[in-house]
Amino acid sequence: MAKKAITTRSKSLPQIRAVKPVKPARKSSKSKPWTEAEVVEAFSRFRKANPEPKGELEHLNPYTLLIAVALSAQATDVGVNKATRHLFPVADTPEKMVALGEEKVRDYIKTIGLYRNKAKNVIALSERLIAEYGSQVPRSREALESLPGVGRKTANVVLNIAFGEPTIAVDTHLFRVGNRTGLAPGKTPLEVELGLEKIIPAEFKRHAHHWLILHGRYTCVARKPRCEVCIINDLCRWPEKTVV
């Protein structure tokens, strides 16, 4: 009997997408850094508003989570879930995925962008897990990033959701929030990630990237940020924010 997919959902957590290094917005804050007290206040508010944020990608175990996140590059969580709801019941382990074969994997995920290359990576990744890790998803970023189709962002998501590590996965939304608010300015996702790691207290790191991505997706949006409903409006350094 096919296993029922486990869905981890929050109220409105967005998909996590890969992001290429880009320049910060021209009008990002250049004012003084946030104080420790301000950082604590901001994340205390995020925690109060959404105590247990969780990802929306459906998965059965760490392996299927890894596959789902890899498939989500340049795709939406909704689109990935539609495909994996049929794929994972028949291939929820590396052995089953390899047995299924690249051609059949392509058929299952053909509605997802870049599906041909992704199918190839899924099989190669699964073969590596079998040969080098006893079919288990490794718990180190270095090992995860060595797998076909797995980058730093994907590794951070898996470490955070599957293993509870306090990693920060930077997508386009989090990158924008880090720069616009002045919380962690940076020219690349890695700079923003490292900046956040330095300033966010340990008690908030487990869910920090979820809160910031959610904030960027629904409040601190790209074109017309909704400053009037922003819960950190008074702390934000963006010079063009609408003061409430």
C-alpha positions as CSV (number, residue, x, y, z in Angstrom):
1,M,0.0,0.0,0.0
2,A,1.4,3.4,-0.9
3,K,2.5,5.6,2.0
4,K,0.7,8.8,2.5
5,A,2.8,11.9,2.0
6,I,3.7,13.9,5.1
7,T,2.9,17.6,4.5
8,T,4.5,20.1,6.8
9,R,2.7,23.4,6.4
10,S,2.6,26.8,8.1
11,K,0.0,29.4,7.6
12,S,1.4,30.6,4.4
13,L,5.0,29.7,4.1
14,P,6.3,30.3,0.6
15,Q,8.5,28.0,-1.5
16,I,12.2,28.3,-1.2
17,R,13.9,29.0,-4.5
18,A,17.5,29.1,-5.5
19,V,18.9,32.6,-6.0
20,K,21.8,33.7,-8.1
21,P,24.2,36.4,-6.8
22,V,22.8,39.8,-7.6
23,K,23.4,43.3,-6.6
24,P,21.5,44.6,-3.5
25,A,18.7,47.0,-4.3
26,R,20.0,50.5,-5.0
27,K,17.9,51.9,-2.2
28,S,18.8,49.4,0.5
29,S,19.7,50.8,3.8
30,K,23.2,52.2,4.5
31,S,22.5,53.3,8.0
32,K,24.0,52.0,11.2
33,P,23.7,48.2,11.9
34,W,20.9,46.8,14.0
35,T,21.6,46.6,17.7
36,E,21.5,43.3,19.5
37,A,18.3,44.4,21.3
38,E,16.6,45.3,18.0
39,V,17.4,41.9,16.5
40,V,16.0,40.2,19.6
41,E,12.9,42.3,19.4
42,A,12.3,41.6,15.7
43,F,12.6,37.9,16.0
44,S,10.5,37.8,19.1
45,R,7.8,39.4,17.1
46,F,8.2,36.9,14.3
47,R,8.0,34.0,16.8
48,K,4.9,35.4,18.5
49,A,3.2,35.8,15.1
50,N,4.1,32.3,13.9
51,P,5.7,30.0,16.6
52,E,6.3,26.9,14.4
53,P,6.8,27.8,10.8
54,K,7.3,24.8,8.5
55,G,8.1,24.1,4.9
56,E,5.3,23.2,2.4
57,L,7.2,20.6,0.3
58,E,5.5,17.2,0.8
59,H,7.8,14.4,1.8
60,L,7.9,11.0,3.5
61,N,11.4,11.0,5.0
62,P,14.8,12.9,4.7
63,Y,15.5,11.2,1.3
64,T,12.2,12.4,-0.3
65,L,12.7,15.8,1.3
66,L,16.1,16.0,-0.4
67,I,14.6,15.1,-3.7
68,A,11.7,17.5,-3.4
69,V,14.0,20.4,-2.5
70,A,16.3,19.6,-5.4
71,L,13.3,19.5,-7.8
72,S,12.0,22.9,-6.5
73,A,14.9,24.9,-8.0
74,Q,13.2,27.3,-10.5
75,A,9.9,25.7,-9.7
76,T,7.1,26.3,-7.2
77,D,6.3,24.1,-4.2
78,V,2.8,23.6,-5.6
79,G,4.2,22.3,-8.9
80,V,6.7,20.0,-7.2
81,N,4.0,18.6,-4.8
82,K,1.7,17.7,-7.7
83,A,4.5,15.6,-9.3
84,T,5.9,14.0,-6.1
85,R,2.5,12.9,-4.9
86,H,2.7,10.3,-7.6
87,L,6.4,9.7,-7.6
88,F,7.1,9.2,-3.9
89,P,4.6,6.5,-3.3
90,V,6.5,4.3,-5.7
91,A,10.0,5.6,-5.0
92,D,10.6,6.7,-1.5
93,T,14.1,5.2,-1.1
94,P,17.3,5.6,-3.3
95,E,17.0,1.9,-4.3
96,K,13.4,2.3,-5.5
97,M,14.3,5.5,-7.4
98,V,17.2,3.8,-9.2
99,A,15.1,0.8,-10.0
100,L,12.5,3.2,-11.5
101,G,15.0,4.6,-13.9
102,E,15.7,8.0,-15.4
103,E,13.1,7.7,-18.1
104,K,10.2,6.9,-15.8
105,V,11.4,9.6,-13.3
106,R,11.2,12.1,-16.2
107,D,7.6,11.0,-16.9
108,Y,6.7,11.7,-13.3
109,I,8.3,15.1,-13.1
110,K,7.8,16.4,-16.7
111,T,5.5,19.2,-15.5
112,I,8.4,20.7,-13.5
113,G,10.9,23.1,-15.1
114,L,14.3,21.6,-16.3
115,Y,12.8,18.1,-15.7
116,R,15.2,16.3,-17.9
117,N,18.3,17.4,-16.1
118,K,16.6,17.1,-12.8
119,A,15.7,13.5,-13.5
120,K,19.3,12.7,-14.4
121,N,20.4,14.3,-11.1
122,V,17.8,12.4,-9.1
123,I,19.2,9.1,-10.4
124,A,22.8,10.1,-10.0
125,L,22.1,11.4,-6.5
126,S,20.4,8.2,-5.5
127,E,23.2,6.1,-6.8
128,R,25.7,8.1,-4.8
129,L,23.6,7.7,-1.6
130,I,23.5,3.9,-2.1
131,A,27.2,3.6,-2.9
132,E,28.7,6.1,-0.4
133,Y,26.2,6.7,2.4
134,G,24.4,3.4,3.0
135,S,21.3,4.9,1.3
136,Q,21.0,7.5,4.1
137,V,20.9,11.2,3.6
138,P,24.2,12.6,5.1
139,R,23.9,15.2,7.9
140,S,26.8,17.4,6.8
141,R,26.6,20.3,4.4
142,E,29.8,19.3,2.7
143,A,28.5,15.8,2.0
144,L,25.2,17.1,0.8
145,E,26.8,19.6,-1.5
146,S,28.8,16.9,-3.1
147,L,25.7,15.2,-4.4
148,P,24.5,15.9,-8.0
149,G,22.1,18.8,-8.2
150,V,22.5,19.8,-4.6
151,G,23.8,23.3,-3.8
152,R,24.3,25.2,-0.5
153,K,20.7,26.4,-0.4
154,T,19.3,22.9,-0.9
155,A,21.7,21.5,1.7
156,N,20.7,24.2,4.2
157,V,17.0,23.4,3.7
158,V,17.5,19.7,4.3
159,L,19.7,20.2,7.3
160,N,17.1,22.5,8.8
161,I,13.9,20.6,8.1
162,A,15.1,17.0,8.2
163,F,17.7,17.3,11.0
164,G,16.7,20.4,13.0
165,E,20.0,22.2,12.3
166,P,19.9,26.1,12.7
167,T,20.9,26.7,9.1
168,I,19.7,29.7,7.0
169,A,18.6,29.0,3.4
170,V,18.8,32.3,1.4
171,D,16.4,32.7,-1.4
172,T,15.4,35.8,-3.4
173,H,12.9,36.9,-0.7
174,L,15.3,36.5,2.2
175,F,18.1,38.2,0.2
176,R,15.8,41.2,-0.4
177,V,14.8,41.4,3.3
178,G,18.4,41.2,4.5
179,N,19.4,44.1,2.3
180,R,16.3,46.3,2.3
181,T,15.9,46.3,6.1
182,G,19.6,46.6,6.8
183,L,19.5,43.5,8.9
184,A,22.2,41.7,7.0
185,P,23.3,43.6,3.9
186,G,25.3,41.6,1.3
187,K,26.1,41.5,-2.4
188,T,25.6,37.7,-2.6
189,P,23.3,35.2,-0.8
190,L,26.3,33.8,1.0
191,E,27.2,37.2,2.4
192,V,23.6,37.7,3.7
193,E,23.6,34.1,5.1
194,L,26.8,34.7,7.0
195,G,25.7,38.1,8.2
196,L,22.5,36.7,9.6
197,E,24.4,33.8,11.3
198,K,26.5,36.4,13.2
199,I,23.6,38.5,14.5
200,I,20.7,36.1,15.1
201,P,20.7,34.7,18.7
202,A,20.8,31.0,19.0
203,E,17.2,30.8,20.3
204,F,15.8,32.1,17.0
205,K,18.1,30.4,14.5
206,R,16.1,27.2,14.1
207,H,13.2,29.1,12.4
208,A,14.9,32.3,11.3
209,H,15.1,31.6,7.6
210,H,11.4,30.6,7.5
211,W,10.3,33.8,9.2
212,L,12.4,36.0,6.9
213,I,11.3,34.2,3.8
214,L,7.7,34.4,4.8
215,H,8.1,38.1,5.6
216,G,9.7,38.8,2.2
217,R,7.1,36.8,0.3
218,Y,4.0,38.4,1.8
219,T,5.0,41.7,3.5
220,C,8.4,43.0,2.3
221,V,7.5,42.3,-1.3
222,A,9.7,43.4,-4.2
223,R,7.7,46.1,-5.9
224,K,5.3,47.6,-3.3
225,P,6.4,46.5,0.2
226,R,3.4,46.5,2.6
227,C,5.0,48.7,5.2
228,E,1.6,49.5,6.7
229,V,1.2,45.9,8.0
230,C,4.9,45.2,8.7
231,I,5.5,44.0,12.3
232,I,9.1,45.3,12.2
233,N,8.3,48.6,10.6
234,D,9.7,50.7,13.4
235,L,13.0,48.7,13.4
236,C,13.5,48.6,9.6
237,R,16.3,50.8,8.2
238,W,14.8,51.2,4.7
239,P,14.8,54.9,3.9
240,E,11.7,54.7,1.7
241,K,9.5,52.7,4.1
242,T,6.1,54.0,4.8
243,V,6.1,55.0,8.5
244,V,3.0,53.9,10.3
